[in-house]
Amino acid sequence: MADSSDHSEDMDVDTLVAQGSELVDAILRRTPLAEIQSLIEAGAPVWYQDDEGTSPLHAAAYVEDDALVRILIDEGAVWNAVDNLHNTAGDIALSLNNEKCYTIIRDAGIRSEMLLTLLSKRASAASSPMSLILRATDTTPAGSTDAFLSTRLEYTTDEHGQDICLVKVADDEEVGVMMGWERGIMQETVRRLCLDHENLGEGLKVLNVGFGLGIIDGLFQSLPTKPSLHVIIEPHPDVLAHMRAQGWYEKPGVKILEGKWQDFVESEELLCVGGFDVVYTDTFSEDYSALHRFFEHVPDLLAGPESRFGFFNGLGATSGLHRLLFEDLHLADVGIDVEWSDVDVFEGDTDRWGKTREYFAMRTYRLPTGRMRAF
């Protein structure tokens, strides 16, 4: 027979679930704010999520109540909790074009992430155990650049005719380094980066970091006027062999730098160009800190305010808000303004992944195009 303390704890859990469910339902019914505040004051957990992953903050974003969003954030609601569709409350606010709700949630995320960054730096400097908690621990080819570069890649075509570049991360699991379904994203990226560029007719100077299947590089080469200079940085030996077999080393105007972007970003080989019209990066197995470091070099790589910058948003595979928060914040820090556009990456095809691990979970891809801020 359970003792009274166990029984009390079970009742407390049941009570919290009931209170959390009541709070979510009350918000979705657009209950007056005073009544919702009474539920919170009575102990309803603002961190609660129902069977569909809906939290009070998700519900407040659905009903577009910015005052309630602010109250929930102040009461400790989890700004980046995701529902069963991998959406945060901020993603919902974005989908509804509700700038007020999105901004409140975004600002909460900025405060939270800046605090974590500060703690991480202090922990790392002190070599405390906290640094182990905050540091990425994926040592597979999907999360470690060294492991990725030492692992064999496979170029193949799946049963749907989709070109795929695969890497094995475990005995029974493969991950797509790049897959053919990304072509739509790359087409829209090139359209926004290049087609209205004032230097298009002269032949753009293009820098691409990471070749993969070569989709975006092929699109750059298919511009009405081919690039006057097309530099590709690629470190993986199997990708380089694939590029050589496809004749990329012989293409006029194409220059291939064999190595990581860190090996070349401050080199004379790039700086002597005098700046690129277009810079794009899509690396594999690098974490956000590496992308952030690349952001810091972008102003030195661009020719001027008319130049464009883009990147693949794979790091935000489960939360558009988390991705936008970091990238808006860090690109603004280096003087680059970003415009976002939506690309539907499903297009009715539910079989795009084959047997590989899904590396982008959101239906809508938020495509970034950056330009240097005019001063």
Secondary structure, 3 states (H helix, E strand, C coil): CCCHHHHHHHHHHHHHHHHHHHHHHHHHCCCCHHHHHHHHHCCCCCCCCCCCCCCHHHHHHHCCCHHHHHHHHHCCCCCCCCCCCCCCHHHHHHHCCCHHHHHHHHHHHHHHHHHHHHHHHHHHHHCCCHHHHHCCCCCCCCCCHHHHHCCCEEEEECCCCCEEEEEEEECCEEEEEEEHHHHHHHHHHHHHHHCCCCCHHHCCEEEEECCCCCHHHHHHHCCCCCCCEEEEEECCHHHHHHHHHCCHHHCCCEEEEECCHHHHCCCHHHHCCCCECEEEECCCCCCHHHHHHHHHHHHHHECCCCCEEEECCHHHCCCHHHHHHHHHHHHHHCCEEEEEEEEECCCCCCCCCCCCECCCCCCEEEEEEEEECCC
